[in-house]
């Protein structure tokens, strides 16, 4: 059974790579922390949102390594010795990677209320149109050519 999605329309031929990029992003990291969303916010705009409550912008790094977007988080130890009676808030480091398709560029990253938003843009190259001249007279003036094909042994 085929998966229904925004890119399944026959009018969107050639956009399969966008859908593949989303599928790859979902499969790259098997661990579920931190949770994230990927949403389409414009024709060629995507946003990845990660839930990183408790992390500051100094605790996070966003890098592009070859064709991968890599987000790392590591909370700084404030040095205070605490005695926890219950510790239910995760204070662990993480690394989450997303494979970027060719032509995808990171526009910006911003942290807002515990959510890290990373905006991506797909640059669509201008189509190259080449006009082919049509010769008059067809193949009458052109010598024919034959190709001998040896039988397979």
Secondary structure, 3 states (H helix, E strand, C coil): CCCCCCCCCHHHCCCHHHHHHHHHHHHHCCCCCCCEEEEECCCCEEEEEEECCCCCCCCEEEEEECCEEEEEECCCCCCCCCCCCCCCCCCCCEEEEEECCCCEEEEEEEEECCEEEEEEEECCCCCCCCCCCCCCCCCCCCCCCCCCCCCCC
